């Protein structure tokens, strides 16, 4: 059954003024203006035949670098509190480590304009678009990349300082490592478990090194990391499938959470072949486990696993409807479950849901973009979030993914996650019915808080 709007549970933390609602984007997916930056690994990946489903690239995307003022007016019109965006590393740092002033000026103008409108800037420093000049030296397989990230984080945070409300070091290191270095379906397109685990370790090391300079340069900002999480369920109650689900949880979730929050890798590491394990140095795990001001959680779906013939776990294709256009099961209760799980397992800093959303069918009718299933999606996930908060999880914000339709990585432009429709030929932006529902929900919240 579809809701006509997005509703907030009565007497919920979500209804309070200090709970942050925002929208999120990432640099490569929206910015365009590729001639104003250096090449990145996604430019190279897009040129590989068959890598991107529609054969497209991110050279223009949503042309946000040229249209950012228009986009900022859109964000402001929604009534949100915050805007989460990522910085393009190759737009702001040259190969010799010096600042690219044109790129840095762009982000300074964007941050200043957000502040003028009373919007909190939530900045992610790395959302997958590694400079190609670093990829040419081994990318995330090269330990030195972690130190180059620290230099970049240092320069950017010294320039923007505490005008930025929140800095996240990395977005979804699992995707960078597993999708990019083990499955090869994301840039740079490598396919070896040992590569993925080495890349993951260097990403986590980069996070720890980055946190040190962020806390030094912007001690009053909220500094942390964004990790994508999915509950891992077993396909049957057979012992081997239950163990497979536990192993998947360690490999996909805890491989990133445990080092960051507990200073160790999960037990699964002891059972993996020695040739797959990353090379580490003494003190790395201590470097990685820097105190966090917040943990960003991105949530989309769950995984279901069984013990296959050849590996520790194998995924079951989603068989429960409804599915999103990405083929992901819509499973709001998984958000409650994963939050409660990490709340019980770790001593958590405050949590922000930094991404939640879906690519779903929509109809264009009389110049209106109708996406009632997305409204229902947000409504159900906000109620699931409320339930986790009621049970003790300290969640302080929620960001819808995404502000607008964009370059959806290996899917190209065929999957639309936005609450704002983008016509990629004309670059016209149109608020979908989900964006109007967001605006209405936030207007009601403001009115209730004025009483």
C-alpha positions as CSV (number, residue, x, y, z in Angstrom):
1,X,0.0,0.0,0.0
2,X,1.4,3.4,-1.0
3,X,1.4,6.4,1.3
4,X,0.5,9.8,-0.1
5,X,3.3,11.4,1.9
6,X,6.2,11.0,4.2
7,X,5.2,10.9,7.8
8,X,7.3,11.2,10.9
9,X,6.2,9.1,14.0
10,X,4.7,11.3,16.7
11,X,7.0,12.2,19.6
12,X,10.0,10.9,17.7
13,X,13.6,12.2,17.7
14,X,13.1,12.7,14.0
15,X,10.6,15.5,14.7
16,X,13.0,17.6,16.8
17,X,14.7,20.6,15.3
18,X,18.2,19.2,16.2
19,X,17.7,16.1,14.0
20,X,19.4,16.8,10.7
21,X,17.6,16.1,7.4
22,X,19.6,16.4,4.3
23,X,20.2,15.3,0.7
24,X,23.4,13.8,-0.7
25,X,25.4,13.6,-3.9
26,X,28.9,12.8,-5.0
27,X,31.4,14.6,-7.2
28,X,32.0,12.3,-10.2
29,X,28.3,11.5,-10.4
30,X,27.1,15.1,-10.8
31,X,29.9,17.6,-11.4
32,X,30.9,17.3,-15.1
33,X,33.4,20.0,-16.1
34,X,36.0,17.3,-16.6
35,X,38.2,19.8,-18.5
36,X,38.7,21.7,-15.2
37,X,40.1,18.7,-13.3
38,X,42.8,16.0,-13.9
39,X,41.6,12.5,-15.0
40,X,40.5,10.0,-12.4
41,X,40.1,6.2,-12.4
42,X,36.5,6.4,-13.4
43,X,37.4,8.3,-16.6
44,X,39.7,5.4,-17.5
45,X,37.1,2.8,-16.5
46,X,34.4,4.4,-18.6
47,X,36.6,3.9,-21.6
48,X,36.8,0.2,-21.1
49,X,34.4,-1.5,-23.6
50,X,31.4,-2.9,-21.7
51,X,32.3,-1.5,-18.3
52,X,29.4,0.9,-18.3
53,X,26.0,-0.5,-19.3
54,X,24.9,2.3,-21.5
55,X,28.4,3.1,-22.7
56,X,28.3,6.6,-21.1
57,X,30.8,8.5,-18.9
58,X,30.9,11.3,-16.3
59,X,32.4,14.0,-18.4
60,X,29.3,16.2,-18.3
61,X,27.0,14.2,-15.9
62,X,24.6,16.9,-14.3
63,X,27.0,19.7,-15.2
64,X,26.8,20.7,-11.5
65,X,30.1,22.7,-11.6
66,X,28.4,25.1,-14.0
67,X,24.9,24.9,-12.5
68,X,25.7,24.8,-8.8
69,X,23.8,28.0,-8.0
70,X,20.6,26.6,-9.5
71,X,21.2,23.3,-7.7
72,X,21.7,25.1,-4.4
73,X,18.4,27.0,-4.8
74,X,16.7,23.6,-5.4
75,X,18.3,22.2,-2.2
76,X,17.2,25.3,-0.2
77,X,13.7,25.0,-1.6
78,X,13.3,21.6,-0.1
79,X,13.7,22.9,3.4
80,X,16.5,20.5,4.4
81,X,19.1,21.3,7.1
82,X,22.2,20.0,5.3
83,X,23.8,19.1,2.0
84,X,26.2,16.2,1.8
85,X,28.6,16.3,-1.2
86,X,32.0,14.9,-2.0
87,X,35.2,16.6,-3.2
88,X,36.9,15.6,-6.4
89,X,40.5,14.9,-5.4
90,X,41.8,15.5,-9.0
91,X,39.9,18.8,-9.1
92,X,41.8,20.2,-6.1
93,X,45.3,18.6,-6.0
94,X,47.9,18.5,-8.7
95,X,50.2,15.5,-9.2
96,X,53.1,17.4,-7.5
97,X,50.8,17.8,-4.4
98,X,50.1,21.5,-5.0
99,X,46.6,23.0,-4.8
100,X,44.6,23.4,-8.1
101,X,43.2,26.8,-7.2
102,X,40.3,26.8,-9.6
103,X,38.9,23.6,-8.1
104,X,39.5,24.8,-4.5
105,X,37.7,28.1,-5.3
106,X,34.7,26.1,-6.5
107,X,34.3,24.3,-3.2
108,X,34.9,27.4,-1.2
109,X,32.2,29.3,-3.1
110,X,29.8,26.3,-2.6
111,X,30.5,26.1,1.1
112,X,30.1,29.8,1.6
113,X,26.8,29.8,-0.3
114,X,25.5,26.9,1.8
115,X,26.4,28.8,5.0
116,X,24.7,31.9,3.7
117,X,21.5,29.9,3.3
118,X,21.8,28.3,6.8
119,X,22.6,24.9,5.4
120,X,25.2,22.6,7.0
121,X,28.0,21.4,4.6
122,X,28.7,17.7,5.1
123,X,31.9,17.0,3.0
124,X,33.1,13.6,2.0
125,X,36.8,13.7,0.9
126,X,36.8,10.4,-1.1
127,X,33.9,9.1,-3.0
128,X,35.8,6.8,-5.4
129,X,37.3,9.2,-7.9
130,X,41.0,8.5,-7.3
131,X,43.3,10.7,-9.4
132,X,44.7,8.7,-12.3
133,X,48.2,9.9,-11.6
134,X,48.0,7.9,-8.3
135,X,46.4,4.9,-10.0
136,X,49.3,4.8,-12.4
137,X,51.5,4.2,-9.3
138,X,49.4,1.3,-8.0
139,X,46.3,3.1,-6.7
140,X,45.1,1.7,-3.4
141,X,47.5,-1.3,-3.8
142,X,50.3,1.2,-3.1
143,X,50.7,2.1,0.6
144,X,51.9,5.6,-0.5
145,X,48.4,6.4,-1.7
146,X,47.2,6.5,2.0
147,X,49.8,9.2,2.7
148,X,48.9,11.2,-0.4
149,X,45.3,11.1,0.9
150,X,46.5,12.5,4.2
151,X,48.2,15.3,2.4
152,X,45.0,16.1,0.4
153,X,42.9,15.9,3.6
154,X,45.3,18.3,5.2
155,X,45.3,20.8,2.4
156,X,41.5,20.8,2.0
157,X,40.7,21.0,5.7
158,X,43.3,23.8,6.2
159,X,41.7,25.7,3.4
160,X,38.0,25.2,4.4
161,X,38.5,24.7,8.1
162,X,35.5,24.8,10.3
163,X,33.3,26.4,7.7
164,X,32.6,22.7,6.9
165,X,30.2,21.3,9.5
166,X,31.3,17.7,9.0
167,X,34.2,15.9,7.2
168,X,34.0,12.2,6.3
169,X,37.3,10.7,5.2
170,X,35.9,7.9,2.9
171,X,32.6,6.9,1.5
172,X,32.0,3.1,1.5
173,X,35.6,1.7,1.4
174,X,33.9,-1.7,0.9
175,X,32.8,-0.6,-2.6
176,X,36.2,0.9,-3.5
177,X,37.9,-2.4,-2.4
178,X,35.5,-5.2,-3.2
179,X,33.7,-3.9,-6.3
180,X,36.8,-2.2,-7.7
181,X,39.6,-4.8,-6.8
182,X,37.8,-8.1,-6.4
183,X,34.7,-8.2,-8.6
184,X,36.1,-5.7,-11.1
185,X,32.7,-4.1,-11.7
186,X,33.8,-0.7,-10.5
187,X,37.0,1.2,-11.2
188,X,39.8,0.3,-11.5
189,X,38.3,-3.0,-12.6
190,X,40.7,-5.5,-11.0
191,X,39.6,-9.1,-10.0
192,X,41.5,-10.7,-7.2
193,X,40.7,-11.1,-3.6
194,X,44.2,-10.4,-2.4
195,X,44.0,-7.0,-4.3
196,X,40.7,-6.2,-2.6
197,X,42.0,-6.9,0.9
198,X,45.2,-5.0,0.3
199,X,43.2,-2.0,-1.1
200,X,40.9,-2.2,1.9
201,X,43.8,-2.0,4.3
202,X,45.3,1.0,2.6
203,X,41.9,2.7,2.4
204,X,41.4,2.2,6.1
205,X,45.0,3.4,6.8
206,X,44.1,6.5,4.7
207,X,41.1,7.1,6.9
208,X,43.1,6.9,10.1
209,X,45.8,9.2,8.7
210,X,43.2,11.6,7.4
211,X,41.4,11.7,10.7
212,X,44.5,12.9,12.4
213,X,44.8,16.0,10.2
214,X,41.1,16.7,10.3
215,X,41.0,16.7,14.1
216,X,44.0,19.0,14.0
217,X,42.8,21.4,11.4
218,X,39.0,21.4,12.2
219,X,38.6,20.2,15.8
220,X,35.1,21.6,16.1
221,X,33.9,19.9,12.9
222,X,32.2,16.5,13.1
223,X,34.9,14.2,11.7
224,X,34.3,10.6,10.8
225,X,33.9,7.9,8.1
226,X,30.9,6.6,6.0
227,X,30.5,2.8,5.8
228,X,27.8,0.9,3.9
229,X,26.1,-1.8,5.9
230,X,23.7,-4.7,5.1
231,X,22.3,-7.3,7.5
232,X,23.5,-10.8,6.4
233,X,20.9,-13.5,6.7
234,X,21.2,-17.2,6.1
235,X,19.2,-18.8,3.3
236,X,18.2,-21.8,5.5
237,X,18.7,-22.7,9.2
238,X,21.3,-25.4,8.3
239,X,24.5,-24.8,10.3
240,X,26.7,-24.3,7.3
241,X,24.4,-21.6,5.9
242,X,24.1,-19.8,9.2
243,X,27.9,-19.8,9.3
244,X,28.1,-18.5,5.7
245,X,25.9,-15.5,6.8
246,X,28.2,-14.8,9.7
247,X,31.2,-15.0,7.4
248,X,29.6,-12.6,5.0
249,X,28.8,-10.2,7.8
250,X,32.5,-10.3,8.8
251,X,33.7,-9.9,5.2
252,X,31.3,-7.1,4.1
253,X,30.5,-5.2,7.3
254,X,32.9,-6.0,10.1
255,X,36.0,-6.0,7.9
256,X,35.6,-2.2,7.9
257,X,33.9,-1.6,11.3
258,X,36.2,-3.7,13.4
259,X,39.5,-1.9,12.5
260,X,37.9,1.5,12.7
261,X,36.0,1.0,16.0
262,X,37.9,-1.8,17.7
263,X,41.5,-1.6,16.2
264,X,41.4,-5.2,14.9
265,X,40.3,-7.3,11.9
266,X,37.5,-9.8,12.4
267,X,38.1,-13.5,13.2
268,X,37.5,-14.5,9.6
269,X,41.0,-13.1,8.8
270,X,42.5,-16.1,10.6
271,X,40.7,-18.5,8.2
272,X,41.5,-16.9,4.9
273,X,44.4,-18.2,2.8
274,X,47.7,-16.5,3.7
275,X,48.2,-15.4,0.1
276,X,45.0,-13.3,0.2
277,X,45.9,-11.4,3.4
278,X,47.1,-7.8,3.2
279,X,50.6,-6.7,4.0
280,X,50.5,-4.5,7.1
281,X,53.0,-2.7,9.3
282,X,53.2,-2.5,13.0
283,X,51.0,0.2,14.4
284,X,48.6,0.3,11.4
285,X,45.6,-0.8,13.3
286,X,46.3,1.7,16.0
287,X,46.5,4.4,13.3
288,X,43.2,3.2,11.8
289,X,41.3,3.2,15.1
290,X,41.2,7.0,15.5
291,X,38.4,8.3,17.8
292,X,35.4,9.3,15.6
293,X,33.0,12.2,16.1
294,X,30.4,10.3,14.1
295,X,29.9,7.2,12.1
296,X,28.1,7.5,8.8
297,X,25.9,4.5,7.8
298,X,24.7,4.0,4.2
299,X,21.8,1.5,4.0
300,X,20.1,0.0,1.0
301,X,19.2,-3.6,1.4
302,X,20.1,-7.0,3.1
303,X,22.0,-9.9,1.8
304,X,21.0,-13.6,2.0
305,X,23.8,-16.2,2.0
306,X,24.4,-20.0,1.8
307,X,27.6,-22.1,2.0
308,X,28.5,-22.7,-1.7
309,X,30.8,-25.4,-2.9
310,X,33.8,-23.2,-3.6
311,X,33.8,-20.5,-1.0
312,X,32.9,-19.3,2.5
313,X,29.6,-17.9,1.4
314,X,27.5,-17.4,-1.7
315,X,24.7,-14.9,-2.2
316,X,21.2,-15.8,-3.0
317,X,19.6,-13.7,-5.7
318,X,16.8,-11.6,-4.2
319,X,13.5,-13.4,-4.6
320,X,11.1,-11.3,-2.5
321,X,9.3,-8.5,-4.1
322,X,9.3,-5.6,-4.3
323,X,12.8,-5.0,-5.8
324,X,14.3,-1.7,-6.8
325,X,15.4,-1.1,-10.4
326,X,18.9,-2.2,-9.2
327,X,17.4,-5.6,-8.3
328,X,17.8,-4.9,-4.6
329,X,15.2,-6.1,-2.1
330,X,13.3,-3.3,-0.4
331,X,13.8,-4.3,3.2
332,X,13.3,-1.4,5.7
333,X,13.4,-3.6,8.8
334,X,17.1,-4.3,7.9
335,X,17.9,-0.7,8.8
336,X,16.6,-1.2,12.4
337,X,18.4,-4.6,12.6
338,X,21.8,-3.4,11.4
339,X,21.7,-0.3,13.7
340,X,20.8,-2.4,16.7
341,X,23.5,-4.9,15.8
342,X,26.3,-2.4,15.7
343,X,24.9,-0.6,18.8
344,X,25.3,-3.8,20.8
345,X,28.6,-4.8,19.3
346,X,30.6,-1.5,19.5
347,X,30.9,1.6,21.5
348,X,29.5,3.9,18.9
349,X,29.9,7.6,18.3
350,X,26.8,9.4,17.2
351,X,25.4,7.9,14.0
352,X,24.2,9.6,10.8
353,X,22.3,7.8,8.1
354,X,24.4,9.3,5.3
355,X,22.6,7.6,2.4
356,X,19.3,5.8,2.0
357,X,17.3,5.7,-1.2
358,X,16.3,3.7,-4.2
359,X,16.2,3.6,-8.0
360,X,12.5,3.0,-8.7
361,X,10.0,3.3,-11.5
362,X,8.5,6.7,-12.2
363,X,6.1,8.2,-14.7
364,X,6.2,11.6,-16.4
365,X,2.7,12.9,-16.8
366,X,1.9,16.4,-17.9
367,X,5.4,17.6,-16.9
368,X,5.1,16.1,-13.5
369,X,7.4,13.3,-12.4
370,X,5.4,10.8,-10.3
371,X,7.3,8.4,-8.0
372,X,4.9,7.3,-5.3
373,X,7.0,4.1,-4.7
374,X,9.9,6.3,-3.6
375,X,7.7,8.2,-1.2
376,X,6.7,4.9,0.3
377,X,10.3,3.8,0.5
378,X,11.4,6.9,2.4
379,X,8.4,6.7,4.7
380,X,9.0,3.1,5.6
381,X,12.7,3.6,6.2
382,X,12.2,6.6,8.4
383,X,9.8,4.5,10.6
384,X,12.4,1.8,10.7
385,X,15.0,4.4,11.8
386,X,12.6,5.7,14.5
387,X,12.4,2.2,15.9
388,X,16.2,1.9,16.2
389,X,16.3,5.2,17.9
390,X,13.6,4.2,20.3
391,X,15.7,1.1,21.2
392,X,18.7,3.3,22.1
393,X,20.7,4.0,19.0
394,X,22.0,7.6,19.0
395,X,21.1,8.6,15.4
396,X,21.3,12.3,14.7
397,X,20.6,12.7,11.0
398,X,19.3,11.2,7.8
399,X,20.3,12.0,4.2
400,X,18.3,11.0,1.2
401,X,20.2,9.5,-1.7
402,X,20.1,11.2,-4.0
403,X,19.4,14.9,-4.5
404,X,19.1,14.3,-8.2
405,X,19.4,11.7,-10.9
406,X,23.0,11.3,-11.9
407,X,25.7,9.0,-13.3
408,X,25.0,5.8,-11.5
409,X,28.5,4.3,-11.9
410,X,28.5,1.0,-13.8
411,X,24.8,1.5,-14.6
412,X,25.5,4.7,-16.4
413,X,22.4,7.0,-16.6
414,X,19.8,4.1,-16.8
415,X,19.1,4.0,-13.0
416,X,17.5,7.0,-11.3
417,X,17.9,7.5,-7.6
418,X,17.1,11.2,-7.5
419,X,14.2,13.0,-5.8
420,X,14.9,15.6,-8.5
421,X,14.6,14.5,-12.2
422,X,17.4,15.5,-14.6
423,X,16.9,15.5,-18.3
424,X,20.4,14.7,-19.4
425,X,20.0,16.3,-22.8
426,X,18.7,19.7,-21.6
427,X,20.0,19.5,-18.0
428,X,16.5,20.6,-16.9
429,X,15.7,19.8,-13.3
430,X,12.2,18.9,-12.2
431,X,11.1,18.2,-8.6
432,X,9.6,14.7,-8.4
433,X,6.6,14.0,-6.3
434,X,9.1,12.5,-3.7
435,X,10.9,15.9,-3.5
436,X,7.5,17.6,-2.9
437,X,6.7,15.0,-0.2
438,X,10.1,15.7,1.5
439,X,9.4,19.5,1.4
440,X,5.9,19.0,2.8
441,X,7.2,16.7,5.6
442,X,9.9,19.2,6.6
443,X,7.4,22.1,6.5
444,X,5.1,20.2,8.9
445,X,8.0,19.4,11.2
446,X,8.9,23.1,11.3
447,X,5.3,24.2,11.9
448,X,5.0,21.7,14.8
449,X,8.2,22.9,16.4
450,X,7.0,26.5,16.3
451,X,3.9,25.7,18.3
